[in-house]
Amino acid sequence: MCNADDDVSLDLNLGDGLGKGEPVDDCLGLEEGELVLSIQEQYTTLPGKVSVFFRVSDTSGNPVPGLTANQFTIYEQGRNDDCFKPFPL
């Protein structure tokens, strides 16, 4: 029998498909973290609505409960941007 926690791999997925992992761009100035964010599902509705469902775990794979929206920062990078910029919400 499996549960939802069985599908979480803490290894960086550099392959194809949903949840493809990429090293964090150095221009963001972020240090090594203690949390793992994994994309569970993503949708795009034209002309520009994007929905991303994700899970946050610690480095041992345990879910991190109680996080709120104000504890996250969303970044975007335009075609002419050298680095990512915080997305205004």
Biopython code that builds the backbone (N, CA, C, O; Angstrom):
import numpy as np
from Bio.PDB.StructureBuilder import StructureBuilder

atoms = [
    (1, "MET", "N", (0.843, -1.183, 0.000)),
    (1, "MET", "CA", (0.000, 0.000, 0.000)),
    (1, "MET", "C", (0.885, 1.242, 0.000)),
    (1, "MET", "O", (1.925, 1.260, 0.659)),
    (2, "CYS", "N", (0.488, 2.270, -0.725)),
    (2, "CYS", "CA", (1.253, 3.512, -0.841)),
    (2, "CYS", "C", (0.430, 4.661, -0.293)),
    (2, "CYS", "O", (-0.795, 4.583, -0.202)),
    (3, "ASN", "N", (1.115, 5.718, 0.067)),
    (3, "ASN", "CA", (0.424, 6.953, 0.395)),
    (3, "ASN", "C", (1.094, 8.089, -0.358)),
    (3, "ASN", "O", (2.078, 7.872, -1.066)),
    (4, "ALA", "N", (0.574, 9.288, -0.212)),
    (4, "ALA", "CA", (1.078, 10.434, -0.987)),
    (4, "ALA", "C", (2.535, 10.730, -0.691)),
    (4, "ALA", "O", (3.232, 11.273, -1.548)),
    (5, "ASP", "N", (3.020, 10.387, 0.504)),
    (5, "ASP", "CA", (4.408, 10.670, 0.849)),
    (5, "ASP", "C", (5.384, 9.778, 0.091)),
    (5, "ASP", "O", (6.563, 10.114, -0.021)),
    (6, "ASP", "N", (4.912, 8.639, -0.436)),
    (6, "ASP", "CA", (5.790, 7.712, -1.126)),
    (6, "ASP", "C", (6.292, 8.243, -2.462)),
    (6, "ASP", "O", (7.285, 7.738, -2.986)),
    (7, "ASP", "N", (5.621, 9.264, -3.032)),
    (7, "ASP", "CA", (6.019, 9.771, -4.338)),
    (7, "ASP", "C", (7.006, 10.922, -4.255)),
    (7, "ASP", "O", (7.344, 11.510, -5.283)),
    (8, "VAL", "N", (7.476, 11.259, -3.065)),
    (8, "VAL", "CA", (8.389, 12.380, -2.891)),
    (8, "VAL", "C", (9.823, 11.884, -2.933)),
    (8, "VAL", "O", (10.215, 11.024, -2.144)),
    (9, "SER", "N", (10.590, 12.422, -3.842)),
    (9, "SER", "CA", (12.022, 12.152, -3.905)),
    (9, "SER", "C", (12.750, 13.437, -3.585)),
    (9, "SER", "O", (12.447, 14.486, -4.155)),
    (10, "LEU", "N", (13.708, 13.366, -2.675)),
    (10, "LEU", "CA", (14.445, 14.570, -2.290)),
    (10, "LEU", "C", (15.633, 14.829, -3.207)),
    (10, "LEU", "O", (16.351, 15.814, -3.037)),
    (11, "ASP", "N", (15.841, 13.939, -4.187)),
    (11, "ASP", "CA", (16.905, 14.155, -5.151)),
    (11, "ASP", "C", (16.441, 15.142, -6.203)),
    (11, "ASP", "O", (15.268, 15.141, -6.578)),
    (12, "LEU", "N", (17.349, 15.989, -6.688)),
    (12, "LEU", "CA", (17.022, 16.970, -7.711)),
    (12, "LEU", "C", (16.731, 16.244, -9.020)),
    (12, "LEU", "O", (17.579, 15.509, -9.525)),
    (13, "ASN", "N", (15.535, 16.449, -9.571)),
    (13, "ASN", "CA", (15.114, 15.813, -10.812)),
    (13, "ASN", "C", (15.521, 16.713, -11.978)),
    (13, "ASN", "O", (14.876, 17.731, -12.227)),
    (14, "LEU", "N", (16.567, 16.352, -12.683)),
    (14, "LEU", "CA", (17.022, 17.149, -13.823)),
    (14, "LEU", "C", (16.519, 16.570, -15.144)),
    (14, "LEU", "O", (16.976, 16.978, -16.211)),
    (15, "GLY", "N", (15.586, 15.625, -15.081)),
    (15, "GLY", "CA", (15.016, 15.014, -16.284)),
    (15, "GLY", "C", (13.876, 15.837, -16.832)),
    (15, "GLY", "O", (13.736, 17.021, -16.528)),
    (16, "ASP", "N", (13.060, 15.187, -17.649)),
    (16, "ASP", "CA", (11.924, 15.857, -18.264)),
    (16, "ASP", "C", (10.678, 15.678, -17.410)),
    (16, "ASP", "O", (10.642, 14.826, -16.522)),
    (17, "GLY", "N", (9.662, 16.480, -17.680)),
    (17, "GLY", "CA", (8.364, 16.282, -17.064)),
    (17, "GLY", "C", (8.097, 17.184, -15.891)),
    (17, "GLY", "O", (8.926, 18.005, -15.500)),
    (18, "LEU", "N", (6.897, 17.005, -15.332)),
    (18, "LEU", "CA", (6.441, 17.815, -14.212)),
    (18, "LEU", "C", (7.383, 17.676, -13.031)),
    (18, "LEU", "O", (7.862, 16.583, -12.729)),
    (19, "GLY", "N", (7.639, 18.776, -12.375)),
    (19, "GLY", "CA", (8.517, 18.748, -11.216)),
    (19, "GLY", "C", (9.985, 18.742, -11.576)),
    (19, "GLY", "O", (10.837, 18.502, -10.720)),
    (20, "LYS", "N", (10.293, 19.007, -12.852)),
    (20, "LYS", "CA", (11.687, 19.054, -13.264)),
    (20, "LYS", "C", (12.422, 20.049, -12.388)),
    (20, "LYS", "O", (12.042, 21.217, -12.307)),
    (21, "GLY", "N", (13.452, 19.593, -11.745)),
    (21, "GLY", "CA", (14.213, 20.456, -10.848)),
    (21, "GLY", "C", (15.342, 21.158, -11.557)),
    (21, "GLY", "O", (15.940, 20.626, -12.492)),
    (22, "GLU", "N", (15.620, 22.344, -11.107)),
    (22, "GLU", "CA", (16.743, 23.105, -11.630)),
    (22, "GLU", "C", (17.426, 23.777, -10.454)),
    (22, "GLU", "O", (16.758, 24.229, -9.524)),
    (23, "PRO", "N", (18.747, 23.846, -10.483)),
    (23, "PRO", "CA", (19.429, 24.578, -9.417)),
    (23, "PRO", "C", (18.936, 26.030, -9.388)),
    (23, "PRO", "O", (18.626, 26.612, -10.427)),
    (24, "VAL", "N", (18.872, 26.593, -8.196)),
    (24, "VAL", "CA", (18.423, 27.972, -8.030)),
    (24, "VAL", "C", (19.445, 28.912, -8.649)),
    (24, "VAL", "O", (20.649, 28.748, -8.450)),
    (25, "ASP", "N", (18.961, 29.905, -9.404)),
    (25, "ASP", "CA", (19.838, 30.873, -10.057)),
    (25, "ASP", "C", (20.618, 31.662, -9.004)),
    (25, "ASP", "O", (20.034, 32.155, -8.039)),
    (26, "ASP", "N", (21.928, 31.781, -9.186)),
    (26, "ASP", "CA", (22.787, 32.486, -8.226)),
    (26, "ASP", "C", (22.400, 33.942, -8.033)),
    (26, "ASP", "O", (22.669, 34.513, -6.976)),
    (27, "CYS", "N", (21.768, 34.563, -9.040)),
    (27, "CYS", "CA", (21.437, 35.989, -8.939)),
    (27, "CYS", "C", (20.410, 36.256, -7.838)),
    (27, "CYS", "O", (20.276, 37.394, -7.387)),
    (28, "LEU", "N", (19.674, 35.212, -7.394)),
    (28, "LEU", "CA", (18.699, 35.409, -6.321)),
    (28, "LEU", "C", (19.366, 35.566, -4.958)),
    (28, "LEU", "O", (18.758, 36.107, -4.034)),
    (29, "GLY", "N", (20.596, 35.104, -4.821)),
    (29, "GLY", "CA", (21.309, 35.245, -3.554)),
    (29, "GLY", "C", (20.744, 34.375, -2.440)),
    (29, "GLY", "O", (20.885, 34.711, -1.264)),
    (30, "LEU", "N", (20.102, 33.255, -2.794)),
    (30, "LEU", "CA", (19.537, 32.359, -1.792)),
    (30, "LEU", "C", (20.591, 31.348, -1.359)),
    (30, "LEU", "O", (21.382, 30.871, -2.173)),
    (31, "GLU", "N", (20.592, 31.029, -0.075)),
    (31, "GLU", "CA", (21.533, 30.062, 0.450)),
    (31, "GLU", "C", (20.900, 28.670, 0.428)),
    (31, "GLU", "O", (19.726, 28.516, 0.092)),
    (32, "GLU", "N", (21.689, 27.666, 0.788)),
    (32, "GLU", "CA", (21.192, 26.297, 0.892)),
    (32, "GLU", "C", (20.041, 26.272, 1.881)),
    (32, "GLU", "O", (20.148, 26.854, 2.961)),
    (33, "GLY", "N", (18.953, 25.619, 1.542)),
    (33, "GLY", "CA", (17.768, 25.621, 2.390)),
    (33, "GLY", "C", (17.566, 24.328, 3.137)),
    (33, "GLY", "O", (18.256, 23.335, 2.905)),
    (34, "GLU", "N", (16.611, 24.360, 4.034)),
    (34, "GLU", "CA", (16.257, 23.187, 4.819)),
    (34, "GLU", "C", (14.894, 22.639, 4.403)),
    (34, "GLU", "O", (14.393, 21.687, 5.001)),
    (35, "LEU", "N", (14.299, 23.244, 3.376)),
    (35, "LEU", "CA", (12.992, 22.808, 2.906)),
    (35, "LEU", "C", (13.073, 22.426, 1.437)),
    (35, "LEU", "O", (13.904, 22.944, 0.691)),
    (36, "VAL", "N", (12.195, 21.510, 1.033)),
    (36, "VAL", "CA", (12.121, 21.051, -0.350)),
    (36, "VAL", "C", (10.733, 21.385, -0.872)),
    (36, "VAL", "O", (9.732, 20.991, -0.272)),
    (37, "LEU", "N", (10.665, 22.108, -1.985)),
    (37, "LEU", "CA", (9.397, 22.437, -2.622)),
    (37, "LEU", "C", (9.276, 21.564, -3.855)),
    (37, "LEU", "O", (10.134, 21.613, -4.736)),
    (38, "SER", "N", (8.213, 20.760, -3.931)),
    (38, "SER", "CA", (8.015, 19.908, -5.105)),
    (38, "SER", "C", (6.670, 20.217, -5.744)),
    (38, "SER", "O", (5.642, 20.259, -5.069)),
    (39, "ILE", "N", (6.694, 20.433, -7.053)),
    (39, "ILE", "CA", (5.471, 20.741, -7.797)),
    (39, "ILE", "C", (4.660, 19.458, -7.935)),
    (39, "ILE", "O", (5.173, 18.435, -8.388)),
    (40, "GLN", "N", (3.389, 19.522, -7.540)),
    (40, "GLN", "CA", (2.494, 18.380, -7.637)),
    (40, "GLN", "C", (1.661, 18.434, -8.915)),
    (40, "GLN", "O", (1.420, 17.404, -9.545)),
    (41, "GLU", "N", (1.225, 19.622, -9.297)),
    (41, "GLU", "CA", (0.403, 19.806, -10.490)),
    (41, "GLU", "C", (0.507, 21.256, -10.935)),
    (41, "GLU", "O", (0.734, 22.137, -10.106)),
    (42, "GLN", "N", (0.344, 21.521, -12.224)),
    (42, "GLN", "CA", (0.380, 22.889, -12.730)),
    (42, "GLN", "C", (-0.584, 23.026, -13.903)),
    (42, "GLN", "O", (-0.762, 22.099, -14.693)),
    (43, "TYR", "N", (-1.204, 24.209, -13.998)),
    (43, "TYR", "CA", (-2.179, 24.496, -15.045)),
    (43, "TYR", "C", (-1.943, 25.907, -15.573)),
    (43, "TYR", "O", (-1.521, 26.794, -14.831)),
    (44, "THR", "N", (-2.214, 26.102, -16.835)),
    (44, "THR", "CA", (-2.181, 27.435, -17.428)),
    (44, "THR", "C", (-3.499, 27.661, -18.147)),
    (44, "THR", "O", (-3.940, 26.822, -18.933)),
    (45, "THR", "N", (-4.125, 28.798, -17.874)),
    (45, "THR", "CA", (-5.349, 29.191, -18.541)),
    (45, "THR", "C", (-5.079, 30.511, -19.242)),
    (45, "THR", "O", (-4.749, 31.505, -18.594)),
    (46, "LEU", "N", (-5.216, 30.527, -20.557)),
    (46, "LEU", "CA", (-4.935, 31.744, -21.318)),
    (46, "LEU", "C", (-5.974, 32.812, -21.010)),
    (46, "LEU", "O", (-7.134, 32.467, -20.789)),
    (47, "PRO", "N", (-5.620, 34.077, -20.984)),
    (47, "PRO", "CA", (-4.383, 34.607, -21.525)),
    (47, "PRO", "C", (-3.205, 34.600, -20.559)),
    (47, "PRO", "O", (-2.071, 34.707, -21.027)),
    (48, "GLY", "N", (-3.389, 34.482, -19.253)),
    (48, "GLY", "CA", (-2.201, 34.540, -18.399)),
    (48, "GLY", "C", (-2.393, 34.054, -16.984)),
    (48, "GLY", "O", (-1.692, 34.521, -16.086)),
    (49, "LYS", "N", (-3.308, 33.140, -16.743)),
    (49, "LYS", "CA", (-3.513, 32.625, -15.390)),
    (49, "LYS", "C", (-2.723, 31.333, -15.229)),
    (49, "LYS", "O", (-2.870, 30.399, -16.017)),
    (50, "VAL", "N", (-1.888, 31.293, -14.202)),
    (50, "VAL", "CA", (-1.074, 30.119, -13.923)),
    (50, "VAL", "C", (-1.400, 29.634, -12.517)),
    (50, "VAL", "O", (-1.408, 30.426, -11.575)),
    (51, "SER", "N", (-1.664, 28.352, -12.369)),
    (51, "SER", "CA", (-1.911, 27.738, -11.065)),
    (51, "SER", "C", (-0.872, 26.651, -10.849)),
    (51, "SER", "O", (-0.667, 25.798, -11.713)),
    (52, "VAL", "N", (-0.222, 26.682, -9.700)),
    (52, "VAL", "CA", (0.783, 25.681, -9.365)),
    (52, "VAL", "C", (0.461, 25.140, -7.980)),
    (52, "VAL", "O", (0.364, 25.901, -7.017)),
    (53, "PHE", "N", (0.295, 23.833, -7.880)),
    (53, "PHE", "CA", (0.062, 23.171, -6.604)),
    (53, "PHE", "C", (1.362, 22.487, -6.205)),
    (53, "PHE", "O", (1.935, 21.726, -6.984)),
    (54, "PHE", "N", (1.817, 22.759, -5.005)),
    (54, "PHE", "CA", (3.097, 22.220, -4.586)),
    (54, "PHE", "C", (3.036, 21.736, -3.148)),
    (54, "PHE", "O", (2.101, 22.037, -2.406)),
    (55, "ARG", "N", (4.051, 20.984, -2.780)),
    (55, "ARG", "CA", (4.186, 20.446, -1.438)),
    (55, "ARG", "C", (5.512, 20.943, -0.872)),
    (55, "ARG", "O", (6.506, 21.039, -1.592)),
    (56, "VAL", "N", (5.520, 21.255, 0.407)),
    (56, "VAL", "CA", (6.741, 21.659, 1.088)),
    (56, "VAL", "C", (7.065, 20.589, 2.122)),
    (56, "VAL", "O", (6.230, 20.240, 2.956)),
    (57, "SER", "N", (8.292, 20.073, 2.056)),
    (57, "SER", "CA", (8.762, 19.051, 2.980)),
    (57, "SER", "C", (10.090, 19.491, 3.569)),
    (57, "SER", "O", (10.770, 20.354, 3.014)),
    (58, "ASP", "N", (10.460, 18.889, 4.708)),
    (58, "ASP", "CA", (11.814, 19.110, 5.211)),
    (58, "ASP", "C", (12.746, 18.163, 4.461)),
    (58, "ASP", "O", (12.281, 17.364, 3.648)),
    (59, "THR", "N", (14.029, 18.235, 4.711)),
    (59, "THR", "CA", (14.984, 17.427, 3.949)),
    (59, "THR", "C", (14.897, 15.942, 4.282)),
    (59, "THR", "O", (15.551, 15.127, 3.629)),
    (60, "SER", "N", (14.100, 15.575, 5.288)),
    (60, "SER", "CA", (13.857, 14.168, 5.600)),
    (60, "SER", "C", (12.581, 13.663, 4.934)),
    (60, "SER", "O", (12.241, 12.487, 5.066)),
    (61, "GLY", "N", (11.865, 14.544, 4.212)),
    (61, "GLY", "CA", (10.648, 14.152, 3.518)),
    (61, "GLY", "C", (9.380, 14.336, 4.322)),
    (61, "GLY", "O", (8.306, 13.946, 3.862)),
    (62, "ASN", "N", (9.467, 14.921, 5.517)),
    (62, "ASN", "CA", (8.285, 15.152, 6.344)),
    (62, "ASN", "C", (7.567, 16.413, 5.889)),
    (62, "ASN", "O", (8.210, 17.441, 5.675)),
    (63, "PRO", "N", (6.224, 16.357, 5.734)),
    (63, "PRO", "CA", (5.469, 17.549, 5.335)),
    (63, "PRO", "C", (5.645, 18.683, 6.348)),
    (63, "PRO", "O", (5.768, 18.442, 7.548)),
    (64, "VAL", "N", (5.654, 19.916, 5.851)),
    (64, "VAL", "CA", (5.756, 21.101, 6.710)),
    (64, "VAL", "C", (4.376, 21.748, 6.758)),
    (64, "VAL", "O", (3.959, 22.384, 5.790)),
    (65, "PRO", "N", (3.661, 21.594, 7.876)),
    (65, "PRO", "CA", (2.308, 22.145, 7.976)),
    (65, "PRO", "C", (2.306, 23.602, 8.411)),
    (65, "PRO", "O", (3.306, 24.114, 8.912)),
    (66, "GLY", "N", (1.165, 24.266, 8.212)),
    (66, "GLY", "CA", (0.941, 25.590, 8.774)),
    (66, "GLY", "C", (1.554, 26.753, 8.027)),
    (66, "GLY", "O", (1.554, 27.871, 8.543)),
    (67, "LEU", "N", (2.077, 26.536, 6.829)),
    (67, "LEU", "CA", (2.648, 27.648, 6.068)),
    (67, "LEU", "C", (1.523, 28.497, 5.491)),
    (67, "LEU", "O", (0.482, 27.971, 5.097)),
    (68, "THR", "N", (1.731, 29.800, 5.443)),
    (68, "THR", "CA", (0.729, 30.712, 4.899)),
    (68, "THR", "C", (1.315, 31.449, 3.690)),
    (68, "THR", "O", (2.530, 31.473, 3.492)),
    (69, "ALA", "N", (0.434, 32.045, 2.889)),
    (69, "ALA", "CA", (0.846, 32.715, 1.650)),
    (69, "ALA", "C", (1.887, 33.803, 1.892)),
    (69, "ALA", "O", (2.763, 34.004, 1.051)),
    (70, "ASN", "N", (1.812, 34.507, 3.015)),
    (70, "ASN", "CA", (2.767, 35.595, 3.255)),
    (70, "ASN", "C", (4.168, 35.085, 3.588)),
    (70, "ASN", "O", (5.084, 35.890, 3.758)),
    (71, "GLN", "N", (4.355, 33.782, 3.683)),
    (71, "GLN", "CA", (5.676, 33.208, 3.926)),
    (71, "GLN", "C", (6.383, 32.800, 2.632)),
    (71, "GLN", "O", (7.466, 32.217, 2.669)),
    (72, "PHE", "N", (5.768, 33.109, 1.495)),
    (72, "PHE", "CA", (6.327, 32.752, 0.198)),
    (72, "PHE", "C", (6.566, 34.004, -0.631)),
    (72, "PHE", "O", (5.841, 34.991, -0.503)),
    (73, "THR", "N", (7.580, 33.958, -1.477)),
    (73, "THR", "CA", (7.831, 35.008, -2.453)),
    (73, "THR", "C", (7.860, 34.351, -3.823)),
    (73, "THR", "O", (8.567, 33.363, -4.026)),
    (74, "ILE", "N", (7.105, 34.887, -4.753)),
    (74, "ILE", "CA", (7.083, 34.379, -6.122)),
    (74, "ILE", "C", (7.970, 35.287, -6.962)),
    (74, "ILE", "O", (7.865, 36.512, -6.891)),
    (75, "TYR", "N", (8.851, 34.674, -7.763)),
    (75, "TYR", "CA", (9.761, 35.424, -8.613)),
    (75, "TYR", "C", (9.420, 35.157, -10.075)),
    (75, "TYR", "O", (8.929, 34.084, -10.425)),
    (76, "GLU", "N", (9.687, 36.144, -10.917)),
    (76, "GLU", "CA", (9.517, 35.980, -12.360)),
    (76, "GLU", "C", (10.735, 36.581, -13.056)),
    (76, "GLU", "O", (11.418, 37.447, -12.510)),
    (77, "GLN", "N", (10.991, 36.104, -14.273)),
    (77, "GLN", "CA", (12.084, 36.639, -15.075)),
    (77, "GLN", "C", (11.570, 36.878, -16.479)),
    (77, "GLN", "O", (11.198, 35.941, -17.184)),
    (78, "GLY", "N", (11.552, 38.138, -16.880)),
    (78, "GLY", "CA", (11.127, 38.490, -18.229)),
    (78, "GLY", "C", (12.229, 38.243, -19.236)),
    (78, "GLY", "O", (13.374, 37.980, -18.868)),
    (79, "ARG", "N", (11.883, 38.329, -20.496)),
    (79, "ARG", "CA", (12.865, 38.087, -21.566)),
    (79, "ARG", "C", (14.073, 39.003, -21.473)),
    (79, "ARG", "O", (15.188, 38.597, -21.797)),
    (80, "ASN", "N", (13.861, 40.227, -21.037)),
    (80, "ASN", "CA", (14.960, 41.202, -21.001)),
    (80, "ASN", "C", (15.561, 41.379, -19.613)),
    (80, "ASN", "O", (16.383, 42.274, -19.411)),
    (81, "ASP", "N", (15.173, 40.554, -18.661)),
    (81, "ASP", "CA", (15.693, 40.655, -17.297)),
    (81, "ASP", "C", (16.936, 39.787, -17.130)),
    (81, "ASP", "O", (16.971, 38.641, -17.579)),
    (82, "ASP", "N", (17.959, 40.350, -16.478)),
    (82, "ASP", "CA", (19.162, 39.578, -16.188)),
    (82, "ASP", "C", (18.941, 38.583, -15.057)),
    (82, "ASP", "O", (19.565, 37.523, -15.019)),
    (83, "CYS", "N", (18.057, 38.929, -14.146)),
    (83, "CYS", "CA", (17.813, 38.088, -12.983)),
    (83, "CYS", "C", (16.317, 38.067, -12.678)),
    (83, "CYS", "O", (15.553, 38.861, -13.227)),
    (84, "PHE", "N", (15.910, 37.163, -11.808)),
    (84, "PHE", "CA", (14.531, 37.083, -11.380)),
    (84, "PHE", "C", (14.178, 38.275, -10.496)),
    (84, "PHE", "O", (15.032, 38.794, -9.777)),
    (85, "LYS", "N", (12.932, 38.701, -10.550)),
    (85, "LYS", "CA", (12.429, 39.810, -9.738)),
    (85, "LYS", "C", (11.203, 39.330, -8.976)),
    (85, "LYS", "O", (10.445, 38.504, -9.486)),
    (86, "PRO", "N", (10.993, 39.838, -7.753)),
    (86, "PRO", "CA", (9.761, 39.458, -7.036)),
    (86, "PRO", "C", (8.538, 39.836, -7.844)),
    (86, "PRO", "O", (8.457, 40.938, -8.387)),
    (87, "PHE", "N", (7.586, 38.918, -7.923)),
    (87, "PHE", "CA", (6.357, 39.126, -8.655)),
    (87, "PHE", "C", (5.392, 39.898, -7.756)),
    (87, "PHE", "O", (5.118, 39.454, -6.641)),
    (88, "PRO", "N", (4.875, 41.030, -8.203)),
    (88, "PRO", "CA", (3.949, 41.792, -7.358)),
    (88, "PRO", "C", (2.606, 41.084, -7.259)),
    (88, "PRO", "O", (1.994, 40.754, -8.275)),
    (89, "LEU", "N", (2.158, 40.858, -6.052)),
    (89, "LEU", "CA", (0.869, 40.184, -5.853)),
    (89, "LEU", "C", (-0.227, 41.165, -5.558)),
    (89, "LEU", "O", (-1.375, 40.766, -5.364)),
]
sb = StructureBuilder()
sb.init_structure("model")
sb.init_model(0)
sb.init_chain("A")
sb.init_seg("    ")
for serial, (resi, resn, name, xyz) in enumerate(atoms, 1):
    if name == "N":
        sb.init_residue(resn, " ", resi, " ")
    sb.init_atom(name, np.array(xyz, "f"), 0.0, 1.0, " ", f" {name:<3s}", serial, name[0])
structure = sb.get_structure()
